Amino acid sequence: MRLGAVLLALFLIVATAVPANAKTKTDRVIKDDRISESSGLAPSLLHKNVLWTHNDSGHSAQIYGVTKDGSTAATVVVSGEEARDWEAITSLRGPENSPAAGESLIAVGDIGDNDGKHPSVRIVILKEPQNLSDTAVSPVRVLNLTYPGGPRDAEALLADPRSGQLYVISKTLFGAELFAVPKKVWPGNQATGESEVTKMTKVAQLSAALVTDGAFLPDGRMAVRGYGNLAVIAAPATVADGRLETLATKGLPDQEQGESLAVVDDGEYVLVGSEGENSPILRIRLPRVAAEEVEPEPTPSAPETAGETAEQLRDLAGGDTRLQLIVGAGAGVVALAVLIAAAIMLRPSRSRRRRRARR
């Protein structure tokens, strides 16, 4: 629907106000037609150039090891689990006190909740297979978690590479929240099996909006992405007055529905992926953060960006009279369009599944 596309574009222009880096490189293209809604990326800690990914809700509880040429080298079924709404995946070394200390691990987050109705969410932790072949594995640990203040929708699961500490970032229109998994359930002092239902701890508020994935950098800072932008966020240990600073941002290239991110090359680059069949994974340099920088990079003021935004929207509207009216209606319509666009963006996968079901 053209009107929906323009409203979506309007939201991305208003939300990011940062030009995308034109210099991008395709790292690989996912060729497996079973991977139609890739919603996370995790670099293998055992197998060079292999990325682990998964589909989101409505698919089987399995992960795929995708090689540099885009083929699937391994399909791993997670025994005993149901993929209610898998939205995130991360790799980590088993912390000292974990039931798999020193092992290469993969954590999958069943944390999606578009309607904010799930009483609890799950994080499934399994050992990464030593061999790249189709197999089934049982989790070494399953975490049952709740949020303070009630359910949240989330699509980002992060593991601090230095400690193994797990974090979840909520997905909201106006900023986001960073939550920590309590250490009593992970690493959990060698505890195995399913944890009791445990409440996560809110660490900080973030300025990043509609976060669809994130990962830690080697130095403890975080890289997070939305549908159209990439940000470097200060380390959780630096929280002040309940907030974490955004240290740098940049726009991302257009993607069908960008929902995945993995940190590579010692934190200099990230790989960003998208839902959709035959979806490309792009290699993007992180925005540079000056060593002395302590304040977020300034963003253009509304008067500076208004002309550029209007021009972009006029181009999108073309000769469509209805869209030209929307573009010219002023700030009130812009605000309404942002809210409508956000609603469209929050439920795209479900609508696509309905269309496929009708075929």
MOGIGI-V390461 format. One line per field, one symbol per residue. burial: # if it has 24 or more other ideal C-beta (glycine too) atoms within 12 Angstrom, else .. Layout:
# MOGIGI-V390461
burial: ???
This chain:
# MOGIGI-V390461
burial: ....##############.##..#..####.#..#############.###########.########.#.#######..#.#############..###..############...#.##########..#....#.#########....##########.###########.#########.####..#..##..####################..#################.......##########.##########..#.########..#########.#...................##..#..##.....#..##.....##..##..##.######..........
